[in-house]
Amino acid sequence: MKNLLFICVVILGIKTSFSQSESAFGVGEWFRFEMSYSGFLKAGEATLTVNEGLYKNESVYHVVGKGWTTGAIKWFFKVDDRYESYFSKSTISPYRFIRKIDEGGHTKDIEIHFDQKKQKAHVNNKKHNKKSVIDTKPNIQDMVSTFYYLRNNLDITNLKLGDEVSVDMFFDEENYGFKIKFLGTEIIDTEFGKINALKFRPYVMAGRVFKEEESLTLWVSNDKNRIPLRIKADLAVGSLRADLDAFKGLKHPFKIIAQN
């Protein structure tokens, strides 16, 4: 169950060309996901909220992501994660990122300020009282802003079955390359009814957490919202599934083929 929110957000990295003339989201949007472990045991919940924010006198988006364990699992492995990103309303470029987590006693408290012009990340590792400045890739994203940036740039008309695309992110104290394969479209049953979804296969690092490189599958709504509907992960021990179970404040109509 480690990195529950990380799984929900980072794997949505799909780098494509601009296609939508208007934003896919706005202030007031809110998502809630329910996690289950090995198909039956409730593992936790995660939320993403888009707020109005201010950074150096500029009006920005301030997104807050939270993830936590629930039910019986929290008694032997407690997760309490919080992520925050402040990013430009026009370019979706991140200015400030906060990661404060407690995952079974493993804690991190990191704050990053991005200088997009100079391509630098100013990292403050508060837990270890360590500050550093690290070179970044051009147009770098943090793990939260990535999701919102790419929702505005998903060009499905130019994405062919089997295409692999990538995104550059900065995570904790390093540049992070991410690759994902497009698997086509699929009608899936959700909490809200049958939804036409885009299906992807992200590549992850096999090892202690994930069983193999192709351990993840995700589904995103095939409409102007690009909502994350479902994520499945085969872990080194068991499996994890995240399903969207509540939302509000969508900017565009949510297309449901047939209601439950």
PyRosetta script that sets phi, psi and omega in degrees:
from pyrosetta import init, pose_from_sequence

init()
pose = pose_from_sequence("MKNLLFICVVILGIKTSFSQSESAFGVGEWFRFEMSYSGFLKAGEATLTVNEGLYKNESVYHVVGKGWTTGAIKWFFKVDDRYESYFSKSTISPYRFIRKIDEGGHTKDIEIHFDQKKQKAHVNNKKHNKKSVIDTKPNIQDMVSTFYYLRNNLDITNLKLGDEVSVDMFFDEENYGFKIKFLGTEIIDTEFGKINALKFRPYVMAGRVFKEEESLTLWVSNDKNRIPLRIKADLAVGSLRADLDAFKGLKHPFKIIAQN")
pose.set_psi(1, 0.2)
pose.set_omega(1, -179.9)
pose.set_phi(2, -62.9)
pose.set_psi(2, 142.8)
pose.set_omega(2, 178.2)
pose.set_phi(3, 60.5)
pose.set_psi(3, 44.7)
pose.set_omega(3, 179.5)
pose.set_phi(4, -58.7)
pose.set_psi(4, -48.5)
pose.set_omega(4, -178.1)
pose.set_phi(5, -70.4)
pose.set_psi(5, -33.7)
pose.set_omega(5, 177.0)
pose.set_phi(6, -58.0)
pose.set_psi(6, -43.6)
pose.set_omega(6, 178.5)
pose.set_phi(7, -62.9)
pose.set_psi(7, -39.6)
pose.set_omega(7, -177.2)
pose.set_phi(8, -68.5)
pose.set_psi(8, -30.5)
pose.set_omega(8, -171.1)
pose.set_phi(9, -106.0)
pose.set_psi(9, -51.7)
pose.set_omega(9, -171.4)
pose.set_phi(10, -62.5)
pose.set_psi(10, -36.4)
pose.set_omega(10, -175.1)
pose.set_phi(11, -71.6)
pose.set_psi(11, 0.0)
pose.set_omega(11, 176.4)
pose.set_phi(12, -88.6)
pose.set_psi(12, 17.7)
pose.set_omega(12, -177.8)
pose.set_phi(13, -76.8)
pose.set_psi(13, 103.9)
pose.set_omega(13, -178.7)
pose.set_phi(14, -130.7)
pose.set_psi(14, 103.4)
pose.set_omega(14, -175.1)
pose.set_phi(15, -89.9)
pose.set_psi(15, 115.8)
pose.set_omega(15, -178.7)
pose.set_phi(16, -139.7)
pose.set_psi(16, 178.9)
pose.set_omega(16, -179.5)
pose.set_phi(17, -83.1)
pose.set_psi(17, 161.7)
pose.set_omega(17, -178.4)
pose.set_phi(18, -64.9)
pose.set_psi(18, 136.8)
pose.set_omega(18, -179.6)
pose.set_phi(19, -139.5)
pose.set_psi(19, -30.0)
pose.set_omega(19, -177.2)
pose.set_phi(20, -96.9)
pose.set_psi(20, 130.8)
pose.set_omega(20, -178.5)
pose.set_phi(21, -80.6)
pose.set_psi(21, -16.2)
pose.set_omega(21, 178.4)
pose.set_phi(22, -128.6)
pose.set_psi(22, 157.4)
pose.set_omega(22, -175.6)
pose.set_phi(23, -65.1)
pose.set_psi(23, 148.1)
pose.set_omega(23, 178.2)
pose.set_phi(24, -83.2)
pose.set_psi(24, -7.6)
pose.set_omega(24, -174.9)
pose.set_phi(25, -149.0)
pose.set_psi(25, 173.5)
pose.set_omega(25, 177.8)
pose.set_phi(26, -160.2)
pose.set_psi(26, 176.4)
pose.set_omega(26, 179.0)
pose.set_phi(27, -60.0)
pose.set_psi(27, 135.4)
pose.set_omega(27, -179.9)
pose.set_phi(28, 102.7)
pose.set_psi(28, -10.2)
pose.set_omega(28, 177.7)
pose.set_phi(29, -69.9)
pose.set_psi(29, 139.8)
pose.set_omega(29, -177.0)
pose.set_phi(30, -146.4)
pose.set_psi(30, 132.5)
pose.set_omega(30, 176.4)
pose.set_phi(31, -121.7)
pose.set_psi(31, 146.3)
pose.set_omega(31, 169.5)
pose.set_phi(32, -130.2)
pose.set_psi(32, 135.2)
pose.set_omega(32, 179.7)
pose.set_phi(33, -118.5)
pose.set_psi(33, 143.6)
pose.set_omega(33, 174.7)
pose.set_phi(34, -109.5)
pose.set_psi(34, 130.8)
pose.set_omega(34, -178.9)
pose.set_phi(35, -101.0)
pose.set_psi(35, 140.7)
pose.set_omega(35, 173.0)
pose.set_phi(36, -132.5)
pose.set_psi(36, 144.8)
pose.set_omega(36, -177.1)
pose.set_phi(37, -108.8)
pose.set_psi(37, 128.1)
pose.set_omega(37, 179.0)
pose.set_phi(38, 55.6)
pose.set_psi(38, 30.0)
pose.set_omega(38, 169.9)
pose.set_phi(39, 86.0)
pose.set_psi(39, -9.0)
pose.set_omega(39, -175.5)
pose.set_phi(40, -142.1)
pose.set_psi(40, -25.6)
pose.set_omega(40, -173.8)
pose.set_phi(41, -96.4)
pose.set_psi(41, 119.2)
pose.set_omega(41, 178.6)
pose.set_phi(42, -63.9)
pose.set_psi(42, 128.2)
pose.set_omega(42, -173.0)
pose.set_phi(43, -107.1)
pose.set_psi(43, -33.0)
pose.set_omega(43, -177.2)
pose.set_phi(44, 171.8)
pose.set_psi(44, -172.0)
pose.set_omega(44, 178.5)
pose.set_phi(45, -138.5)
pose.set_psi(45, 158.9)
pose.set_omega(45, 175.7)
pose.set_phi(46, -144.8)
pose.set_psi(46, 147.6)
pose.set_omega(46, 178.4)
pose.set_phi(47, -133.1)
pose.set_psi(47, 153.5)
pose.set_omega(47, 173.4)
pose.set_phi(48, -133.3)
pose.set_psi(48, 127.0)
pose.set_omega(48, -177.5)
pose.set_phi(49, -128.9)
pose.set_psi(49, 131.8)
pose.set_omega(49, 177.0)
pose.set_phi(50, -98.4)
pose.set_psi(50, 116.7)
pose.set_omega(50, -180.0)
pose.set_phi(51, -113.6)
pose.set_psi(51, 164.8)
pose.set_omega(51, 169.5)
pose.set_phi(52, -80.6)
pose.set_psi(52, 135.5)
pose.set_omega(52, -178.6)
pose.set_phi(53, -137.3)
pose.set_psi(53, 175.9)
pose.set_omega(53, 179.5)
pose.set_phi(54, -139.3)
pose.set_psi(54, 129.4)
pose.set_omega(54, 177.2)
pose.set_phi(55, -135.7)
pose.set_psi(55, 114.9)
pose.set_omega(55, -179.2)
pose.set_phi(56, 49.8)
pose.set_psi(56, 49.2)
pose.set_omega(56, 177.2)
pose.set_phi(57, 69.1)
pose.set_psi(57, 9.4)
pose.set_omega(57, 175.5)
pose.set_phi(58, -103.3)
pose.set_psi(58, 134.2)
pose.set_omega(58, 176.1)
pose.set_phi(59, -73.1)
pose.set_psi(59, 122.7)
pose.set_omega(59, -174.9)
pose.set_phi(60, -133.5)
pose.set_psi(60, 170.1)
pose.set_omega(60, 168.2)
pose.set_phi(61, -83.6)
pose.set_psi(61, 138.0)
pose.set_omega(61, 174.9)
pose.set_phi(62, -123.0)
pose.set_psi(62, 104.7)
pose.set_omega(62, -177.9)
pose.set_phi(63, -99.9)
pose.set_psi(63, 132.6)
pose.set_omega(63, 177.9)
pose.set_phi(64, -116.6)
pose.set_psi(64, 124.8)
pose.set_omega(64, 175.6)
pose.set_phi(65, -115.3)
pose.set_psi(65, 135.0)
pose.set_omega(65, 179.3)
pose.set_phi(66, -130.1)
pose.set_psi(66, 145.2)
pose.set_omega(66, 175.6)
pose.set_phi(67, -142.5)
pose.set_psi(67, 138.7)
pose.set_omega(67, -178.5)
pose.set_phi(68, -154.3)
pose.set_psi(68, 153.0)
pose.set_omega(68, 176.5)
pose.set_phi(69, -82.4)
pose.set_psi(69, 153.3)
pose.set_omega(69, 178.5)
pose.set_phi(70, -137.3)
pose.set_psi(70, 172.3)
pose.set_omega(70, 175.3)
pose.set_phi(71, 65.2)
pose.set_psi(71, -151.9)
pose.set_omega(71, -174.1)
pose.set_phi(72, -66.4)
pose.set_psi(72, -29.7)
pose.set_omega(72, -175.8)
pose.set_phi(73, -62.0)
pose.set_psi(73, -35.4)
pose.set_omega(73, -176.2)
pose.set_phi(74, -64.9)
pose.set_psi(74, -16.3)
pose.set_omega(74, -179.7)
pose.set_phi(75, -75.7)
pose.set_psi(75, -25.0)
pose.set_omega(75, 178.8)
pose.set_phi(76, -120.1)
pose.set_psi(76, -10.0)
pose.set_omega(76, 173.4)
pose.set_phi(77, -151.4)
pose.set_psi(77, 96.0)
pose.set_omega(77, -176.2)
pose.set_phi(78, -92.6)
pose.set_psi(78, 131.4)
pose.set_omega(78, 176.9)
pose.set_phi(79, -119.7)
pose.set_psi(79, 132.7)
pose.set_omega(79, 175.4)
pose.set_phi(80, -143.3)
pose.set_psi(80, 94.5)
pose.set_omega(80, -174.4)
pose.set_phi(81, -112.6)
pose.set_psi(81, 145.0)
pose.set_omega(81, 174.9)
pose.set_phi(82, -140.4)
pose.set_psi(82, 129.0)
pose.set_omega(82, 178.6)
pose.set_phi(83, -125.7)
pose.set_psi(83, 140.4)
pose.set_omega(83, 176.5)
pose.set_phi(84, -137.1)
pose.set_psi(84, 141.1)
pose.set_omega(84, 177.5)
pose.set_phi(85, -137.4)
pose.set_psi(85, 132.6)
pose.set_omega(85, 173.8)
pose.set_phi(86, -110.1)
pose.set_psi(86, 118.2)
pose.set_omega(86, -177.1)
pose.set_phi(87, -141.3)
pose.set_psi(87, 158.0)
pose.set_omega(87, -175.8)
pose.set_phi(88, -60.8)
pose.set_psi(88, 139.0)
pose.set_omega(88, 177.5)
pose.set_phi(89, -72.7)
pose.set_psi(89, -26.8)
pose.set_omega(89, -176.8)
pose.set_phi(90, -91.1)
pose.set_psi(90, -41.9)
pose.set_omega(90, -176.6)
pose.set_phi(91, -106.2)
pose.set_psi(91, -13.0)
pose.set_omega(91, -175.9)
pose.set_phi(92, 62.7)
pose.set_psi(92, 19.4)
pose.set_omega(92, 176.5)
pose.set_phi(93, -77.2)
pose.set_psi(93, 131.0)
pose.set_omega(93, -177.7)
pose.set_phi(94, -75.8)
pose.set_psi(94, 143.1)
pose.set_omega(94, 175.9)
pose.set_phi(95, -108.9)
pose.set_psi(95, -38.1)
pose.set_omega(95, -175.5)
pose.set_phi(96, -143.5)
pose.set_psi(96, 138.0)
pose.set_omega(96, -179.9)
pose.set_phi(97, -137.0)
pose.set_psi(97, 137.1)
pose.set_omega(97, -179.6)
pose.set_phi(98, -126.4)
pose.set_psi(98, 131.8)
pose.set_omega(98, 174.5)
pose.set_phi(99, -130.0)
pose.set_psi(99, 112.7)
pose.set_omega(99, 179.4)
pose.set_phi(100, -128.7)
pose.set_psi(100, 110.6)
pose.set_omega(100, -172.0)
pose.set_phi(101, -132.6)
pose.set_psi(101, 154.9)
pose.set_omega(101, 170.4)
pose.set_phi(102, -140.8)
pose.set_psi(102, 108.2)
pose.set_omega(102, -175.9)
pose.set_phi(103, -122.8)
pose.set_psi(103, 93.9)
pose.set_omega(103, -178.8)
pose.set_phi(104, 61.7)
pose.set_psi(104, 32.2)
pose.set_omega(104, -179.2)
pose.set_phi(105, 95.2)
pose.set_psi(105, -12.5)
pose.set_omega(105, 175.1)
pose.set_phi(106, -84.7)
pose.set_psi(106, 114.1)
pose.set_omega(106, -173.4)
pose.set_phi(107, -117.1)
pose.set_psi(107, 151.4)
pose.set_omega(107, 172.8)
pose.set_phi(108, -143.9)
pose.set_psi(108, 146.7)
pose.set_omega(108, 177.5)
pose.set_phi(109, -143.9)
pose.set_psi(109, 92.6)
pose.set_omega(109, -172.9)
pose.set_phi(110, -125.0)
pose.set_psi(110, 136.1)
pose.set_omega(110, 174.3)
pose.set_phi(111, -126.6)
pose.set_psi(111, 133.4)
pose.set_omega(111, -176.7)
pose.set_phi(112, -125.7)
pose.set_psi(112, 134.0)
pose.set_omega(112, 172.0)
pose.set_phi(113, -114.5)
pose.set_psi(113, 127.8)
pose.set_omega(113, -176.0)
pose.set_phi(114, -99.8)
pose.set_psi(114, 132.0)
pose.set_omega(114, 169.7)
pose.set_phi(115, -105.0)
pose.set_psi(115, 95.5)
pose.set_omega(115, -174.0)
pose.set_phi(116, -67.6)
pose.set_psi(116, -33.9)
pose.set_omega(116, -178.5)
pose.set_phi(117, -68.1)
pose.set_psi(117, -43.5)
pose.set_omega(117, -178.5)
pose.set_phi(118, -90.6)
pose.set_psi(118, -3.6)
pose.set_omega(118, 179.8)
pose.set_phi(119, 56.5)
pose.set_psi(119, 56.3)
pose.set_omega(119, 179.5)
pose.set_phi(120, -130.6)
pose.set_psi(120, 146.1)
pose.set_omega(120, 172.2)
pose.set_phi(121, -116.1)
pose.set_psi(121, 120.1)
pose.set_omega(121, 178.0)
pose.set_phi(122, -95.0)
pose.set_psi(122, 106.3)
pose.set_omega(122, -171.9)
pose.set_phi(123, -102.0)
pose.set_psi(123, 128.0)
pose.set_omega(123, 175.5)
pose.set_phi(124, -116.5)
pose.set_psi(124, 102.1)
pose.set_omega(124, 176.8)
pose.set_phi(125, -87.5)
pose.set_psi(125, 93.6)
pose.set_omega(125, -172.2)
pose.set_phi(126, -68.5)
pose.set_psi(126, -31.0)
pose.set_omega(126, -179.6)
pose.set_phi(127, -62.7)
pose.set_psi(127, -40.9)
pose.set_omega(127, -177.4)
pose.set_phi(128, -103.4)
pose.set_psi(128, 7.7)
pose.set_omega(128, 178.7)
pose.set_phi(129, 52.0)
pose.set_psi(129, 49.8)
pose.set_omega(129, -175.6)
pose.set_phi(130, -129.4)
pose.set_psi(130, 130.1)
pose.set_omega(130, 177.2)
pose.set_phi(131, -117.5)
pose.set_psi(131, 143.0)
pose.set_omega(131, -179.7)
pose.set_phi(132, -151.4)
pose.set_psi(132, 158.4)
pose.set_omega(132, 175.8)
pose.set_phi(133, -121.3)
pose.set_psi(133, 123.7)
pose.set_omega(133, -172.9)
pose.set_phi(134, -125.0)
pose.set_psi(134, 136.6)
pose.set_omega(134, 176.3)
pose.set_phi(135, -65.9)
pose.set_psi(135, 141.6)
pose.set_omega(135, 178.9)
pose.set_phi(136, -121.6)
pose.set_psi(136, 167.2)
pose.set_omega(136, 174.6)
pose.set_phi(137, -75.4)
pose.set_psi(137, 158.2)
pose.set_omega(137, 175.9)
pose.set_phi(138, -60.1)
pose.set_psi(138, 143.3)
pose.set_omega(138, 178.3)
pose.set_phi(139, 54.1)
pose.set_psi(139, 41.2)
pose.set_omega(139, -178.0)
pose.set_phi(140, -66.3)
pose.set_psi(140, 149.2)
pose.set_omega(140, 176.1)
pose.set_phi(141, -120.1)
pose.set_psi(141, 155.2)
pose.set_omega(141, 168.3)
pose.set_phi(142, -92.6)
pose.set_psi(142, 177.2)
pose.set_omega(142, -170.9)
pose.set_phi(143, -71.3)
pose.set_psi(143, -20.4)
pose.set_omega(143, 177.4)
pose.set_phi(144, -90.2)
pose.set_psi(144, -48.6)
pose.set_omega(144, -178.8)
pose.set_phi(145, -61.5)
pose.set_psi(145, -28.8)
pose.set_omega(145, 178.5)
pose.set_phi(146, -52.4)
pose.set_psi(146, -46.9)
pose.set_omega(146, -178.0)
pose.set_phi(147, -58.9)
pose.set_psi(147, -46.9)
pose.set_omega(147, -176.2)
pose.set_phi(148, -75.1)
pose.set_psi(148, -37.0)
pose.set_omega(148, 176.7)
pose.set_phi(149, -60.0)
pose.set_psi(149, -44.7)
pose.set_omega(149, -175.2)
pose.set_phi(150, -78.6)
pose.set_psi(150, -22.9)
pose.set_omega(150, 173.0)
pose.set_phi(151, -63.0)
pose.set_psi(151, -30.4)
pose.set_omega(151, 179.1)
pose.set_phi(152, -84.3)
pose.set_psi(152, -7.8)
pose.set_omega(152, -172.4)
pose.set_phi(153, -124.8)
pose.set_psi(153, 13.7)
pose.set_omega(153, -177.8)
pose.set_phi(154, -79.2)
pose.set_psi(154, 111.6)
pose.set_omega(154, -179.0)
pose.set_phi(155, -107.9)
pose.set_psi(155, 83.1)
pose.set_omega(155, -175.3)
pose.set_phi(156, -67.9)
pose.set_psi(156, -22.5)
pose.set_omega(156, -178.8)
pose.set_phi(157, -66.4)
pose.set_psi(157, -26.2)
pose.set_omega(157, 179.4)
pose.set_phi(158, -103.6)
pose.set_psi(158, 7.4)
pose.set_omega(158, -178.9)
pose.set_phi(159, -100.9)
pose.set_psi(159, 117.1)
pose.set_omega(159, -177.1)
pose.set_phi(160, -100.5)
pose.set_psi(160, 156.2)
pose.set_omega(160, 179.8)
pose.set_phi(161, -55.9)
pose.set_psi(161, 126.0)
pose.set_omega(161, 179.4)
pose.set_phi(162, 91.2)
pose.set_psi(162, -6.5)
pose.set_omega(162, 177.9)
pose.set_phi(163, -61.9)
pose.set_psi(163, 141.0)
pose.set_omega(163, 175.1)
pose.set_phi(164, -112.6)
pose.set_psi(164, 130.6)
pose.set_omega(164, -179.4)
pose.set_phi(165, -129.1)
pose.set_psi(165, 164.1)
pose.set_omega(165, -174.1)
pose.set_phi(166, -141.2)
pose.set_psi(166, 167.7)
pose.set_omega(166, 178.9)
pose.set_phi(167, -146.1)
pose.set_psi(167, 149.2)
pose.set_omega(167, 176.0)
pose.set_phi(168, -103.2)
pose.set_psi(168, 126.1)
pose.set_omega(168, 178.9)
pose.set_phi(169, -128.9)
pose.set_psi(169, 161.6)
pose.set_omega(169, 171.4)
pose.set_phi(170, -117.4)
pose.set_psi(170, 122.5)
pose.set_omega(170, -174.8)
pose.set_phi(171, -129.6)
pose.set_psi(171, 121.5)
pose.set_omega(171, -177.0)
pose.set_phi(172, 61.5)
pose.set_psi(172, -93.5)
pose.set_omega(172, -176.9)
pose.set_phi(173, -135.1)
pose.set_psi(173, 30.1)
pose.set_omega(173, -179.6)
pose.set_phi(174, -155.9)
pose.set_psi(174, 156.8)
pose.set_omega(174, 173.3)
pose.set_phi(175, -74.0)
pose.set_psi(175, 140.5)
pose.set_omega(175, -173.3)
pose.set_phi(176, -127.9)
pose.set_psi(176, 117.2)
pose.set_omega(176, 176.4)
pose.set_phi(177, -91.3)
pose.set_psi(177, 137.6)
pose.set_omega(177, -175.5)
pose.set_phi(178, -134.7)
pose.set_psi(178, 135.3)
pose.set_omega(178, -178.7)
pose.set_phi(179, -128.2)
pose.set_psi(179, 145.0)
pose.set_omega(179, -176.5)
pose.set_phi(180, -146.6)
pose.set_psi(180, 147.4)
pose.set_omega(180, -178.7)
pose.set_phi(181, -111.6)
pose.set_psi(181, 137.3)
pose.set_omega(181, 178.3)
pose.set_phi(182, -85.5)
pose.set_psi(182, 124.8)
pose.set_omega(182, -176.7)
pose.set_phi(183, -106.2)
pose.set_psi(183, 5.9)
pose.set_omega(183, 178.0)
pose.set_phi(184, 103.0)
pose.set_psi(184, -160.1)
pose.set_omega(184, 179.8)
pose.set_phi(185, -112.9)
pose.set_psi(185, 157.4)
pose.set_omega(185, -178.7)
pose.set_phi(186, -155.7)
pose.set_psi(186, 140.8)
pose.set_omega(186, 172.8)
pose.set_phi(187, -87.1)
pose.set_psi(187, 120.6)
pose.set_omega(187, -178.6)
pose.set_phi(188, -120.7)
pose.set_psi(188, 151.5)
pose.set_omega(188, 174.8)
pose.set_phi(189, -85.3)
pose.set_psi(189, 128.8)
pose.set_omega(189, -179.8)
pose.set_phi(190, -128.9)
pose.set_psi(190, -178.8)
pose.set_omega(190, 176.2)
pose.set_phi(191, -60.0)
pose.set_psi(191, -24.1)
pose.set_omega(191, -172.7)
pose.set_phi(192, -105.2)
pose.set_psi(192, -7.9)
pose.set_omega(192, -178.1)
pose.set_phi(193, 131.0)
pose.set_psi(193, -166.5)
pose.set_omega(193, 179.0)
pose.set_phi(194, -82.0)
pose.set_psi(194, 129.6)
pose.set_omega(194, -175.5)
pose.set_phi(195, -126.2)
pose.set_psi(195, 137.4)
pose.set_omega(195, 172.2)
pose.set_phi(196, -77.3)
pose.set_psi(196, 119.8)
pose.set_omega(196, -173.1)
pose.set_phi(197, -125.3)
pose.set_psi(197, 151.9)
pose.set_omega(197, 169.9)
pose.set_phi(198, -91.1)
pose.set_psi(198, 135.1)
pose.set_omega(198, -174.6)
pose.set_phi(199, -113.1)
pose.set_psi(199, 134.2)
pose.set_omega(199, -177.1)
pose.set_phi(200, -132.8)
pose.set_psi(200, 154.8)
pose.set_omega(200, 174.7)
pose.set_phi(201, -122.1)
pose.set_psi(201, 97.8)
pose.set_omega(201, 177.6)
pose.set_phi(202, -73.7)
pose.set_psi(202, 150.5)
pose.set_omega(202, 174.2)
pose.set_phi(203, -98.8)
pose.set_psi(203, 129.9)
pose.set_omega(203, -180.0)
pose.set_phi(204, -126.4)
pose.set_psi(204, 169.4)
pose.set_omega(204, 179.8)
pose.set_phi(205, -85.4)
pose.set_psi(205, 117.1)
pose.set_omega(205, 177.9)
pose.set_phi(206, -68.5)
pose.set_psi(206, 147.3)
pose.set_omega(206, 179.8)
pose.set_phi(207, 158.7)
pose.set_psi(207, -129.3)
pose.set_omega(207, -172.3)
pose.set_phi(208, -68.3)
pose.set_psi(208, -33.6)
pose.set_omega(208, -176.4)
pose.set_phi(209, -97.0)
pose.set_psi(209, -53.3)
pose.set_omega(209, -175.5)
pose.set_phi(210, -99.6)
pose.set_psi(210, 144.6)
pose.set_omega(210, -176.2)
pose.set_phi(211, -66.6)
pose.set_psi(211, -44.0)
pose.set_omega(211, -179.4)
pose.set_phi(212, -152.3)
pose.set_psi(212, 175.9)
pose.set_omega(212, -175.2)
pose.set_phi(213, -60.6)
pose.set_psi(213, -33.8)
pose.set_omega(213, -178.9)
pose.set_phi(214, -105.7)
pose.set_psi(214, 51.0)
pose.set_omega(214, -175.6)
pose.set_phi(215, -88.2)
pose.set_psi(215, -8.7)
pose.set_omega(215, -174.8)
pose.set_phi(216, -113.7)
pose.set_psi(216, 144.4)
pose.set_omega(216, 171.2)
pose.set_phi(217, -136.5)
pose.set_psi(217, 137.7)
pose.set_omega(217, 178.4)
pose.set_phi(218, -138.2)
pose.set_psi(218, 152.8)
pose.set_omega(218, -180.0)
pose.set_phi(219, -124.7)
pose.set_psi(219, 132.3)
pose.set_omega(219, -179.8)
pose.set_phi(220, -124.7)
pose.set_psi(220, 139.2)
pose.set_omega(220, -177.8)
pose.set_phi(221, -59.6)
pose.set_psi(221, 134.8)
pose.set_omega(221, -178.5)
pose.set_phi(222, -89.7)
pose.set_psi(222, 65.3)
pose.set_omega(222, 177.2)
pose.set_phi(223, -148.9)
pose.set_psi(223, -172.0)
pose.set_omega(223, -175.8)
pose.set_phi(224, -70.2)
pose.set_psi(224, -16.3)
pose.set_omega(224, -179.1)
pose.set_phi(225, -80.6)
pose.set_psi(225, -31.8)
pose.set_omega(225, -175.9)
pose.set_phi(226, 53.2)
pose.set_psi(226, 54.0)
pose.set_omega(226, -176.9)
pose.set_phi(227, -81.1)
pose.set_psi(227, 133.2)
pose.set_omega(227, 172.4)
pose.set_phi(228, -70.3)
pose.set_psi(228, 117.5)
pose.set_omega(228, -175.6)
pose.set_phi(229, -97.6)
pose.set_psi(229, -40.1)
pose.set_omega(229, -174.7)
pose.set_phi(230, -156.2)
pose.set_psi(230, 144.3)
pose.set_omega(230, 175.2)
pose.set_phi(231, -135.7)
pose.set_psi(231, 132.8)
pose.set_omega(231, 175.3)
pose.set_phi(232, -121.6)
pose.set_psi(232, 136.1)
pose.set_omega(232, -179.3)
pose.set_phi(233, -133.8)
pose.set_psi(233, 126.5)
pose.set_omega(233, 171.4)
pose.set_phi(234, -89.7)
pose.set_psi(234, 112.6)
pose.set_omega(234, -177.0)
pose.set_phi(235, -92.8)
pose.set_psi(235, 169.3)
pose.set_omega(235, 177.1)
pose.set_phi(236, -59.2)
pose.set_psi(236, -32.8)
pose.set_omega(236, 175.2)
pose.set_phi(237, -129.5)
pose.set_psi(237, 109.8)
pose.set_omega(237, 178.5)
pose.set_phi(238, 79.3)
pose.set_psi(238, -162.0)
pose.set_omega(238, -179.4)
pose.set_phi(239, -142.3)
pose.set_psi(239, 158.3)
pose.set_omega(239, -179.1)
pose.set_phi(240, -129.9)
pose.set_psi(240, 138.3)
pose.set_omega(240, 178.2)
pose.set_phi(241, -131.8)
pose.set_psi(241, 136.5)
pose.set_omega(241, 177.1)
pose.set_phi(242, -122.0)
pose.set_psi(242, 128.1)
pose.set_omega(242, 179.5)
pose.set_phi(243, -124.5)
pose.set_psi(243, 134.5)
pose.set_omega(243, 172.2)
pose.set_phi(244, -66.2)
pose.set_psi(244, 125.0)
pose.set_omega(244, -178.7)
pose.set_phi(245, -123.2)
pose.set_psi(245, -3.7)
pose.set_omega(245, 176.0)
pose.set_phi(246, -162.2)
pose.set_psi(246, 150.3)
pose.set_omega(246, 177.8)
pose.set_phi(247, -159.1)
pose.set_psi(247, 162.8)
pose.set_omega(247, 172.1)
pose.set_phi(248, -160.0)
pose.set_psi(248, 163.5)
pose.set_omega(248, 175.0)
pose.set_phi(249, 73.4)
pose.set_psi(249, 25.6)
pose.set_omega(249, 178.5)
pose.set_phi(250, -66.8)
pose.set_psi(250, 145.8)
pose.set_omega(250, -178.6)
pose.set_phi(251, -83.1)
pose.set_psi(251, -26.5)
pose.set_omega(251, -176.9)
pose.set_phi(252, -125.3)
pose.set_psi(252, 160.2)
pose.set_omega(252, 176.9)
pose.set_phi(253, -59.3)
pose.set_psi(253, 139.1)
pose.set_omega(253, 177.6)
pose.set_phi(254, -92.3)
pose.set_psi(254, 114.2)
pose.set_omega(254, -173.1)
pose.set_phi(255, -83.6)
pose.set_psi(255, 117.2)
pose.set_omega(255, 178.3)
pose.set_phi(256, -115.2)
pose.set_psi(256, 123.5)
pose.set_omega(256, -178.2)
pose.set_phi(257, -70.8)
pose.set_psi(257, -46.1)
pose.set_omega(257, 178.6)
pose.set_phi(258, -150.0)
pose.set_psi(258, 131.1)
pose.set_omega(258, -178.6)
pose.set_phi(259, -83.3)
pose.set_psi(259, 154.8)
pose.set_omega(259, 178.7)
pose.set_phi(260, -72.3)
pose.dump_pdb("model.pdb")
